[in-house]
């Protein structure tokens, strides 16, 4: 009766490797002209805790909490630098007014954070 029927033995449980969570921070710094900036800085510096890079028609808009901070046209060198970041949200953004050989400009630093999970 029990000669040919064997009760199946449960397989030993293998330990599942714990996933590793890595956070990568990438910074992008661009120069914007006075015409590109849509806000006025009182002290020549500003820090925003969130920012979004949006592509609208042939322009890139940098917004923070619904406020348009800058608008970059396709003819600008900055457009090519920010084009891969369209649709991403930056963790923070720092703006600093500077004076250069060709006049006043704004140095904008965007810090992007991405999470990578490896098993």
Backbone as CSV, one residue per row, in Angstrom:
resi,resn,N_x,N_y,N_z,CA_x,CA_y,CA_z,C_x,C_y,C_z
1,UNK,0.813,-1.171,0.000,0.000,0.000,0.000,0.871,1.255,0.000
2,UNK,1.828,1.348,0.791,2.688,2.518,0.815,4.003,2.268,0.127
3,UNK,4.066,1.228,-0.658,5.319,0.843,-1.271,5.743,1.782,-2.392
4,UNK,4.800,2.179,-3.250,5.147,3.029,-4.393,4.785,4.492,-4.190
5,UNK,4.041,4.775,-3.164,3.656,6.168,-2.905,4.586,6.758,-1.861
6,UNK,5.272,7.797,-2.290,6.146,8.478,-1.359,5.532,9.837,-1.048
7,UNK,5.617,10.208,0.168,5.134,11.543,0.521,6.199,12.543,0.082
8,UNK,5.783,13.595,-0.611,6.780,14.558,-1.100,7.456,15.279,0.071
9,UNK,8.743,15.376,-0.027,9.520,16.082,0.984,9.578,17.563,0.614
10,UNK,9.293,18.412,1.550,9.390,19.843,1.230,10.846,20.230,0.967
11,UNK,11.011,21.066,-0.067,12.361,21.535,-0.391,12.824,22.506,0.676
12,UNK,14.099,22.459,0.981,14.592,23.407,1.993,14.452,24.849,1.477
13,UNK,14.077,25.716,2.367,13.885,27.127,2.007,15.234,27.780,1.741
14,UNK,15.328,28.422,0.609,16.542,29.165,0.286,16.378,30.579,0.800
15,UNK,17.465,31.112,1.264,17.419,32.493,1.745,17.384,33.433,0.553
16,UNK,16.426,34.317,0.579,16.320,35.312,-0.473,17.327,36.424,-0.180
17,UNK,18.124,36.783,-1.182,19.063,37.887,-0.938,18.286,39.190,-0.717
18,UNK,18.756,39.964,0.222,18.103,41.241,0.498,18.488,42.242,-0.578
19,UNK,17.515,42.958,-1.085,17.845,43.950,-2.118,18.638,45.113,-1.525
20,UNK,19.596,45.561,-2.305,20.393,46.724,-1.903,19.793,47.969,-2.530
21,UNK,19.574,48.956,-1.720,19.019,50.217,-2.207,20.129,51.258,-2.197
22,UNK,20.425,51.766,-3.393,21.459,52.781,-3.530,20.830,54.067,-4.056
23,UNK,21.196,55.148,-3.455,20.704,56.444,-3.900,21.844,57.186,-4.597
24,UNK,21.601,57.546,-5.847,22.590,58.295,-6.615,22.148,59.746,-6.726
25,UNK,23.062,60.646,-6.476,22.775,62.077,-6.575,23.592,62.632,-7.730
26,UNK,22.903,63.281,-8.664,23.552,63.895,-9.815,23.256,65.383,-9.815
27,UNK,24.274,66.167,-10.034,24.090,67.619,-10.090,24.289,68.115,-11.513
28,UNK,23.435,69.038,-11.894,23.540,69.673,-13.205,23.594,71.180,-12.958
29,UNK,24.616,71.817,-13.496,24.759,73.268,-13.349,24.697,73.908,-14.736
30,UNK,23.832,74.909,-14.865,23.671,75.611,-16.138,23.697,77.114,-15.894
31,UNK,24.045,77.849,-16.934,24.023,79.307,-16.878,22.799,79.809,-17.629
32,UNK,22.060,80.714,-17.008,20.870,81.289,-17.625,21.035,82.796,-17.737
33,UNK,20.522,83.346,-18.830,20.561,84.795,-19.001,19.409,85.437,-18.243
34,UNK,19.432,86.745,-18.197,18.378,87.504,-17.520,17.030,87.294,-18.201
35,UNK,17.032,87.118,-19.531,15.782,86.915,-20.273,15.156,85.555,-19.976
36,UNK,15.983,84.571,-19.636,15.475,83.229,-19.326,14.825,83.159,-17.952
37,UNK,15.305,83.956,-17.031,14.768,83.938,-15.664,13.414,84.642,-15.625
38,UNK,12.457,84.030,-14.973,11.110,84.588,-14.872,10.800,85.105,-13.471
39,UNK,11.745,84.987,-12.561,11.564,85.488,-11.200,12.653,86.512,-10.909
40,UNK,12.408,87.327,-9.930,13.371,88.353,-9.538,13.977,87.962,-8.195
41,UNK,15.314,88.007,-8.120,16.002,87.662,-6.882,16.317,88.933,-6.115
42,UNK,15.981,88.924,-4.847,16.198,90.111,-4.027,17.647,90.232,-3.567
43,UNK,18.232,89.131,-3.128,19.596,89.147,-2.600,20.631,88.601,-3.582
44,UNK,20.212,88.235,-4.760,21.137,87.666,-5.720,21.330,86.170,-5.563
45,UNK,20.660,85.581,-4.565,20.744,84.138,-4.336,19.373,83.620,-3.971
46,UNK,19.130,82.356,-4.307,17.871,81.711,-3.916,18.106,80.208,-3.817
47,UNK,17.359,79.566,-2.925,17.416,78.118,-2.766,15.991,77.600,-2.721
48,UNK,15.675,76.663,-3.600,14.345,76.067,-3.653,14.470,74.584,-3.358
49,UNK,13.570,74.059,-2.540,13.714,72.663,-2.133,13.176,71.667,-3.147
50,UNK,12.411,72.069,-4.127,11.948,71.176,-5.186,11.860,71.947,-6.493
51,UNK,12.086,71.226,-7.587,11.969,71.843,-8.908,11.659,70.761,-9.932
52,UNK,10.942,71.141,-10.966,10.607,70.217,-12.052,11.106,70.782,-13.363
53,UNK,11.601,69.900,-14.221,12.045,70.286,-15.554,10.990,69.752,-16.522
54,UNK,10.275,70.682,-17.176,9.171,70.304,-18.061,9.471,70.737,-19.479
55,UNK,9.046,69.911,-20.420,9.174,70.255,-21.826,7.824,70.696,-22.358
56,UNK,7.728,71.936,-22.805,6.478,72.481,-23.339,6.792,73.062,-24.717
57,UNK,6.170,72.471,-25.740,6.415,72.836,-27.136,7.917,72.769,-27.438
58,UNK,8.511,73.888,-27.804,9.942,73.905,-28.105,10.731,74.620,-27.004
59,UNK,10.208,74.578,-25.787,10.848,75.239,-24.649,10.966,74.277,-23.473
60,UNK,11.898,74.590,-22.584,12.021,73.873,-21.318,11.677,74.859,-20.219
61,UNK,10.794,74.439,-19.340,10.425,75.271,-18.192,10.906,74.609,-16.914
62,UNK,11.528,75.408,-16.067,11.894,74.953,-14.731,10.891,75.588,-13.785
63,UNK,10.136,74.743,-13.080,9.111,75.236,-12.168,9.385,74.736,-10.760
64,UNK,8.872,75.471,-9.801,8.957,75.060,-8.409,7.620,75.351,-7.756
65,UNK,6.920,74.284,-7.367,5.614,74.386,-6.699,4.625,75.239,-7.492
66,UNK,4.635,75.063,-8.818,3.690,75.758,-9.672,4.142,77.128,-10.149
67,UNK,5.288,77.585,-9.714,5.801,78.895,-10.120,6.869,78.685,-11.194
68,UNK,6.732,79.366,-12.315,7.715,79.263,-13.395,8.947,80.071,-12.991
69,UNK,10.063,79.376,-12.843,11.310,80.028,-12.436,12.118,80.453,-13.656
70,UNK,12.194,79.578,-14.659,12.982,79.888,-15.858,12.354,79.217,-17.065
71,UNK,12.609,79.819,-18.219,12.119,79.264,-19.481,13.256,79.340,-20.493
72,UNK,13.624,78.181,-21.046,14.766,78.094,-21.941,14.279,77.728,-23.336
73,UNK,14.706,78.491,-24.333,14.312,78.215,-25.717,15.276,77.209,-26.351
74,UNK,14.867,76.684,-27.480,15.627,75.649,-28.167,16.950,76.165,-28.725
75,UNK,17.062,77.435,-28.964,18.271,78.015,-29.553,19.416,78.125,-28.558
76,UNK,19.116,77.973,-27.287,20.130,78.141,-26.244,20.969,76.879,-26.054
77,UNK,22.209,77.050,-25.651,23.090,75.927,-25.332,22.557,75.185,-24.107
78,UNK,21.933,75.904,-23.215,21.376,75.324,-21.996,20.282,74.312,-22.316
79,UNK,19.573,74.513,-23.403,18.501,73.592,-23.800,19.063,72.181,-24.002
80,UNK,20.189,72.086,-24.688,20.808,70.783,-24.941,21.290,70.136,-23.646
81,UNK,21.722,70.936,-22.683,22.196,70.408,-21.409,21.044,69.876,-20.551
82,UNK,19.880,70.518,-20.638,18.736,70.110,-19.817,17.781,69.155,-20.519
83,UNK,17.916,68.984,-21.822,16.987,68.138,-22.576,16.899,66.703,-22.044
84,UNK,18.007,66.058,-21.639,17.878,64.701,-21.092,17.130,64.650,-19.756
85,UNK,16.957,65.773,-19.098,16.303,65.833,-17.782,14.822,66.211,-17.858
86,UNK,14.282,66.341,-19.056,12.868,66.710,-19.197,12.006,65.627,-18.551
87,UNK,11.082,66.071,-17.722,10.173,65.153,-17.038,10.663,64.712,-15.672
88,UNK,11.848,65.122,-15.278,12.389,64.729,-13.980,12.181,65.833,-12.956
89,UNK,12.157,65.413,-11.699,12.041,66.364,-10.599,13.376,66.447,-9.877
90,UNK,13.778,67.659,-9.571,15.025,67.871,-8.846,14.726,67.961,-7.356
91,UNK,15.639,67.431,-6.566,15.488,67.474,-5.107,15.581,68.920,-4.611
92,UNK,16.535,69.644,-5.137,16.650,71.061,-4.786,17.301,71.828,-5.925
93,UNK,17.224,73.140,-5.797,17.734,74.018,-6.843,18.322,75.260,-6.190
94,UNK,19.518,75.635,-6.595,20.174,76.830,-6.076,20.423,77.790,-7.241
95,UNK,20.112,79.051,-7.025,20.302,80.085,-8.050,21.227,81.151,-7.468
96,UNK,22.211,81.541,-8.268,23.137,82.579,-7.821,23.395,83.548,-8.973
97,UNK,23.223,84.827,-8.716,23.493,85.856,-9.724,24.994,86.096,-9.801
98,UNK,25.520,86.174,-11.031,26.949,86.397,-11.238,27.152,87.433,-12.325
99,UNK,28.354,87.938,-12.385,28.725,88.919,-13.399,29.864,88.322,-14.216
100,UNK,29.726,88.308,-15.540,30.741,87.719,-16.412,31.204,88.694,-17.467
101,UNK,31.991,88.209,-18.417,32.524,89.039,-19.497,31.418,89.619,-20.375
102,UNK,30.330,88.872,-20.525,29.240,89.306,-21.396,28.067,89.898,-20.617
103,UNK,28.254,90.182,-19.355,27.190,90.778,-18.551,26.716,89.861,-17.440
104,UNK,25.571,90.208,-16.890,25.021,89.437,-15.775,24.389,88.134,-16.257
105,UNK,24.537,87.102,-15.451,23.905,85.816,-15.727,23.583,85.140,-14.401
106,UNK,22.873,84.045,-14.464,22.486,83.300,-13.275,23.029,81.877,-13.369
107,UNK,23.688,81.445,-12.319,24.193,80.072,-12.229,23.137,79.261,-11.482
108,UNK,22.555,78.269,-12.154,21.494,77.447,-11.580,22.020,76.020,-11.421
109,UNK,21.962,75.518,-10.194,22.395,74.153,-9.903,21.183,73.332,-9.503
110,UNK,20.951,72.259,-10.238,19.845,71.342,-9.954,20.433,70.032,-9.445
111,UNK,19.882,69.519,-8.365,20.356,68.264,-7.791,19.272,67.199,-7.964
112,UNK,19.583,66.185,-8.772,18.642,65.104,-9.044,19.032,63.886,-8.223
113,UNK,18.026,63.223,-7.673,18.252,62.040,-6.853,17.526,60.858,-7.488
114,UNK,18.238,59.743,-7.673,17.626,58.552,-8.234,17.954,57.358,-7.338
115,UNK,17.024,56.415,-7.274,17.190,55.233,-6.444,17.401,54.019,-7.334
116,UNK,18.410,53.232,-6.997,18.736,52.034,-7.753,18.656,50.839,-6.801
117,UNK,17.870,49.821,-7.182,17.714,48.633,-6.352,18.364,47.449,-7.066
118,UNK,19.302,46.790,-6.374,19.950,45.614,-6.925,19.657,44.419,-6.030
119,UNK,19.423,43.290,-6.661,19.112,42.072,-5.897,20.290,41.133,-5.924
